[in-house]
Amino acid sequence: MNTLEFELRGEYVALCDLLKLTGLADSGGHGKALVAAGEVRVDGQPESRKAAKIRAGQVVECLGMQVRVQPGPGQ
């Protein structure tokens, strides 16, 4: 499984936005569709909430990719 690092620029990022920002989804709508189809896991658990708040330290898996969310500068 390939791994990406994502640097957070606030307290959290919505799951569908994270998928879009990392390039795993072409758009926010595509991200929502991936979540609805059961293609996304957060910290190893299936996630069905499209706007789930993803915080630093969490790991998101989708389409064979793993995204490790890192705290941004000053956090």
N, C-alpha and C positions, 0 to 999 in steps of 0.2 A: 504494500500500500504506500503510495507516495504521500509525502507530508509537506504542508505549507505552513508558514508562520504568518499570523495576522496580528499586527500591532493595533491595539484598541486606542481610540482617540476620545474616549469618554468612559463613563461608568459601565456601559453595556452597548451592544449592538443587537438589533432585531435579527432573528435567524434568517429570514428571507433576504434581508439586506446584506448579511454576511455572505450568503451564497452568491449574491450578485457581485459584491465587492471583490471576492476572491476569484471570480471567473468561473465558478462551478455552475452558475446559472446565467443565462443571457440577459435576464431582466428580473425585476422583483416578482413579476407574475410567474415567470418560469420557476423561480425559487419557491413560490407558494405551491406550484403544481408538484414539484419534487417532494415537498413536505407532505402534501395531501396523498401522494402515491406511496408513502411509507419508505422513501429512499434515504431518509436522513436519521442519523443517530447522534445523540449528544451524550458524552461521557459513557458510551457503550449502550445506552438505552434508546429505544425508538422514540422519536419526538414528533408529535402531531400538531403542536402549536406553531403556527406560521410566524407569529411575532414573539416567540419565546425570547427572553432577554438572555443573551449570551455574554458572559463576563470573563475576565482574565482568568486563566487557569483551566478553562473548559476546553474539551476536544470535540470537534464536530466531524462526523464522517458522512461522506456522500459520494456516490459514483466512483468508488475505489480510491478516493482521496481523503486525507485526514488533515484537518485544519486545527492547529494549536493556537489558541488565542492568548496573546502575550499582553502584559500591561504596557501602555504607552508611556511616553516621557512624562516625568513628574508624577507618576502613579505609584 
